Amino acid sequence: MAAPAAQVNPVQDKPAQAGSKAAPGSNPIIRDKFTADPAPLVVGDTLYLYVGHDQAQRDEMFNMREWLVYSTKDMKTWTDHGPIMNVKDFKWAKADAWASQTIEKNGKFYFYAAVEHDGTHPGKAIAVAVSDKPTGPFRDARGSALVTNAMTPKGTHSWEDIDPTVFTDDDGTTWLAWGNRQCYIAKLKPNMTEIDGPIREITPPHFEEGPWLHKRGKMYYLTYASLDRTTQRDEHVSYSTAPSIEGPWTHRGLLTGSGKYSFTIHPGIVQFKDNWYLFLHNATLAIGDMNGAIGRRAVTVEHLQYNPDGTMKTVVQTEAGVTAPPPR
């Protein structure tokens, strides 16, 4: 997406340093690499976190070639399982290992990700890969894109087909939502590799990108990176709720503000061991002489709580993260 010039941390703000002795689990939670677009998945007693790997140098905007996965059992210590896929593993794609999400279904793990398609279908596209394990190895499940730019002709630019989120409802039906400026949703066939039926637009107010679907009780949530271009310089996180995955969606406003030093932000929500968490990213990390920037981000996590009516309580982003008790 179009974005402002790279932003770096002012020296006086003392960015988080790689290798610094921060409390385990404090933000940012990964400090040896620049990571972005967090997507959590719970399997048994383990939380797996899928992230993009920011490798931008100096004034580069984005340079992302691979996806990484980490795991934790206690939300404090994280195990690095290394790269699970490279964009080159999709032979029809040429660049940009952008946001992804993995879901488990029928004993397999399906990985959905945004990439840049080659010249046969110009523009951004959504890929799907499959593995027998949450840590891979993953392989291209189709040999072609699941969603191409030509399938969403309403869009005003070529990068609208990004940031997939995938959600399986109580009846076993799996849904895919995605988008930039426009938000789309479609049902997936049971094989998880084909769209089943029409693609519908469900764009909520100030939608920019990064949708995330989840359900709690009887309420469905669509959380996303939002940008009010008349009043905001950077993306915030907003959300809508609905009584059904097919709507109608009610706009609920902001969930949290922008990520520090970062134009982008990307929510990922999950329940793990009876607690709810909101994953995000900012650009507060410095590694060596490389400060955080628009293409050098760092994943964070905060406690997420709900009001009695099911709406989510506003989240304040902190350095302590989940090392501090949940706010009252």
C-alpha positions in Angstrom: 0.0 0.0 0.0 1.1 3.6 -0.4 2.9 4.8 2.7 4.9 7.7 4.0 8.7 7.9 3.9 10.5 5.5 6.3 10.2 6.6 9.9 13.1 5.9 12.3 13.3 6.1 16.0 14.7 9.3 17.4 17.9 8.5 19.4 16.6 10.3 22.5 13.7 7.9 22.7 16.0 4.9 23.5 14.4 2.2 21.3 14.3 -1.4 22.6 17.6 -3.1 21.8 18.2 -6.6 20.5 19.7 -8.6 23.3 18.7 -6.2 26.1 17.8 -7.8 29.4 14.0 -7.1 29.3 11.6 -9.2 31.3 10.7 -12.3 29.3 7.4 -11.7 27.5 7.7 -7.9 27.5 7.3 -5.9 24.3 8.5 -6.3 21.7 8.3 -10.1 22.2 10.8 -11.0 19.5 14.1 -9.0 19.6 16.6 -10.8 17.3 14.7 -10.1 14.1 12.4 -7.5 12.7 8.9 -9.1 12.5 5.4 -8.0 11.5 1.8 -9.0 10.9 1.4 -11.4 13.8 -1.1 -14.3 13.4 -1.6 -16.5 16.4 -2.8 -20.1 16.3 -3.5 -22.3 19.4 -2.9 -26.1 19.1 -3.3 -27.9 22.4 -1.2 -26.3 25.1 0.9 -24.3 22.6 0.4 -21.0 20.9 2.1 -20.7 17.5 2.8 -17.2 16.1 3.2 -16.7 12.4 5.0 -13.5 11.4 6.4 -11.9 8.3 10.2 -11.2 8.4 11.1 -7.5 7.8 14.5 -7.3 6.0 14.4 -3.7 4.8 17.8 -2.0 4.7 18.3 1.7 5.3 15.6 3.6 3.5 13.9 0.7 1.9 10.1 0.6 2.4 9.3 -3.1 2.5 11.6 -6.1 1.9 9.8 -9.3 2.9 10.8 -12.7 1.5 9.9 -15.3 4.0 7.5 -16.2 6.9 8.6 -17.3 10.3 6.9 -19.2 13.2 7.5 -19.0 16.9 5.8 -20.9 19.7 5.2 -20.5 23.4 3.5 -22.4 26.3 3.6 -19.6 28.8 3.4 -16.3 26.8 6.9 -15.4 28.2 9.4 -17.6 26.5 9.3 -18.0 22.7 10.9 -20.8 20.6 12.1 -19.9 17.1 11.2 -22.5 14.6 12.8 -20.7 11.7 11.4 -19.9 8.3 8.4 -22.0 7.3 8.2 -20.8 3.7 9.8 -18.4 1.2 7.8 -16.5 -1.4 9.8 -18.4 -4.0 8.0 -21.6 -2.8 5.0 -20.3 -4.8 6.4 -20.7 -8.3 3.8 -18.3 -9.7 4.7 -15.5 -7.3 7.6 -13.1 -7.7 7.9 -11.1 -4.5 6.5 -9.9 -1.2 6.0 -12.4 1.6 3.3 -10.2 3.2 0.7 -10.9 5.9 -0.4 -14.5 6.6 -2.6 -16.7 8.8 -2.6 -20.4 9.5 -5.6 -22.5 10.6 -6.0 -26.2 11.5 -8.7 -28.3 9.8 -9.1 -32.0 9.3 -5.7 -32.8 10.8 -3.8 -30.5 8.5 -2.6 -26.9 8.7 -3.5 -24.4 6.0 -1.4 -21.3 5.5 -2.9 -18.3 3.7 -0.6 -15.5 2.6 -0.4 -12.3 0.5 2.2 -12.2 -2.3 2.9 -10.4 -5.5 1.8 -12.5 -8.5 4.0 -12.8 -11.6 3.0 -11.1 -14.9 0.4 -13.7 -15.8 -2.0 -12.1 -13.2 -0.5 -8.7 -12.3 -1.1 -7.4 -8.7 -1.3 -8.9 -5.3 -2.7 -12.3 -4.7 -3.5 -14.8 -2.0 -1.7 -18.1 -1.8 -2.5 -21.2 0.2 -0.1 -23.8 1.5 -0.6 -27.0 3.5 1.4 -29.0 6.1 1.0 -31.9 8.5 2.5 -29.9 11.3 2.1 -26.2 12.5 5.8 -25.7 12.1 5.9 -27.0 8.5 7.3 -27.8 6.1 4.5 -26.2 4.1 4.0 -26.7 0.4 1.9 -24.9 -2.2 -1.5 -26.5 -2.0 -2.8 -25.4 -5.4 0.1 -24.5 -7.7 -1.8 -21.3 -8.4 -3.3 -18.3 -6.5 -6.5 -18.8 -4.5 -7.4 -15.1 -5.1 -6.1 -12.9 -7.9 -6.6 -9.2 -8.6 -8.9 -10.0 -11.5 -11.3 -11.6 -9.1 -12.0 -8.3 -7.3 -12.4 -5.9 -10.2 -14.1 -3.1 -8.1 -10.8 -2.2 -6.4 -9.1 1.0 -7.3 -5.5 -0.3 -7.0 -3.6 -3.5 -7.6 -2.7 -4.3 -4.0 -6.2 -4.8 -2.6 -6.0 -8.6 -2.4 -3.8 -8.8 0.7 -3.9 -9.7 4.4 -6.0 -12.9 4.5 -7.8 -13.9 7.7 -9.4 -17.3 8.0 -12.0 -18.5 10.4 -14.0 -21.7 10.9 -17.5 -21.3 12.2 -19.3 -23.7 14.6 -21.0 -25.5 11.7 -17.6 -26.3 10.2 -17.8 -23.8 7.4 -14.5 -21.9 6.9 -14.5 -18.3 5.7 -11.7 -16.1 4.2 -11.7 -12.3 4.5 -9.0 -10.0 3.1 -8.4 -6.6 1.5 -6.9 -3.1 1.3 -9.4 -0.2 1.2 -12.1 -2.7 0.4 -12.7 -5.7 2.7 -13.9 -8.9 1.1 -15.3 -12.2 2.4 -15.9 -15.5 0.8 -16.7 -19.1 1.9 -14.1 -21.8 1.3 -14.8 -25.2 0.0 -14.2 -28.1 2.5 -10.9 -28.8 0.7 -9.7 -25.3 1.9 -8.1 -24.5 -1.4 -11.1 -23.1 -3.4 -13.6 -20.3 -3.1 -17.1 -21.6 -2.6 -19.7 -19.1 -4.0 -19.5 -15.4 -4.5 -17.0 -12.9 -3.1 -18.9 -10.2 -1.1 -17.7 -6.8 0.1 -18.1 -6.0 3.8 -16.0 -2.9 4.1 -16.4 -1.3 7.5 -15.7 2.4 8.3 -12.1 3.6 7.7 -11.0 0.1 6.7 -7.5 0.2 5.5 -6.2 -3.5 5.7 -5.3 -6.3 8.0 -8.7 -7.8 8.8 -9.0 -10.5 11.6 -12.1 -12.6 12.2 -12.9 -14.3 15.5 -15.9 -15.3 17.6 -16.6 -15.2 21.3 -19.8 -16.6 22.7 -22.5 -15.7 20.1 -20.7 -12.6 18.8 -18.6 -12.3 15.7 -15.8 -9.8 15.4 -14.1 -8.2 12.5 -11.0 -6.3 13.7 -8.8 -4.4 11.3 -6.2 -1.7 10.6 -8.2 1.5 10.2 -7.2 4.9 8.9 -9.3 8.1 9.1 -7.4 10.0 6.4 -8.9 13.3 7.5 -7.6 13.1 11.1 -5.0 10.4 11.4 -1.4 10.0 10.2 -0.9 6.4 11.0 -3.1 3.3 11.1 -5.1 2.5 14.3 -7.1 -0.7 15.1 -10.9 -0.6 14.9 -13.6 -3.3 15.0 -17.1 -4.3 14.1 -19.4 -7.0 15.5 -22.2 -9.1 14.2 -24.7 -11.8 15.3 -23.6 -13.9 12.2 -20.5 -14.2 10.1 -22.7 -12.9 7.3 -23.7 -9.8 9.2 -25.1 -7.3 9.6 -21.9 -5.7 11.0 -22.1 -2.9 13.6 -19.2 -0.5 13.8 -17.8 -0.3 17.3 -15.0 2.2 16.9 -11.4 2.1 18.0 -9.8 -0.8 19.9 -6.3 0.7 20.1 -4.2 3.5 18.7 -1.3 3.4 16.3 1.8 1.3 16.9 4.7 3.5 18.0 6.9 4.8 15.1 4.9 2.6 12.7 2.6 3.7 9.9 1.1 0.2 9.7 -0.5 -2.0 12.4 -1.9 -5.5 12.2 -4.2 -7.1 14.8 -4.3 -10.9 15.6 -6.6 -12.1 18.3 -6.7 -15.4 20.2 -7.9 -17.1 23.4 -5.1 -19.1 25.0 -5.4 -20.9 28.4 -8.6 -19.0 29.3 -7.1 -15.6 28.6 -7.6 -13.4 25.5 -4.7 -11.7 23.7 -4.3 -9.0 21.1 -1.1 -9.2 19.0 0.1 -6.1 17.1 3.3 -4.6 15.8 5.2 -1.3 16.2 8.6 -0.1 15.2 10.3 0.4 18.5 13.1 -2.3 18.1 16.7 -1.5 17.2 19.1 -4.3 16.0 22.7 -3.1 15.8 22.7 0.2 13.9 19.3 -0.5 12.3 16.4 1.3 14.0 12.8 0.5 13.6 11.1 1.9 10.5 8.1 1.4 8.2 9.8 -1.8 6.9 11.5 -2.8 10.2 8.7 -3.6 12.7 8.4 -5.6 15.9 5.6 -7.8 17.2 3.9 -7.0 20.5 1.1 -8.5 22.6 -1.3 -7.1 25.1 -4.1 -8.5 27.3 -7.6 -8.3 25.7 -10.7 -8.0 27.8 -14.4 -7.7 27.0 -17.3 -5.7 28.5 -20.5 -7.5 29.7 -22.2 -6.6 26.4 -19.5 -8.4 24.4 -17.7 -5.3 23.1 -14.0 -5.2 23.6 -12.4 -2.9 26.1 -10.0 -0.3 24.8 -6.4 -1.6 24.7 -3.5 0.6 25.8 -0.2 -0.5 24.2 2.6 -1.0 26.7 6.2 -2.0 27.0 5.3 -4.5 29.8 2.8 -6.3 27.7 1.6 -9.5 29.3 4.3 -9.5 32.0 1.9 -7.1 33.8 -1.4 -8.3 35.2 -4.5 -7.6 33.0 -5.8 -4.0 33.6 -9.0 -3.7 35.6 
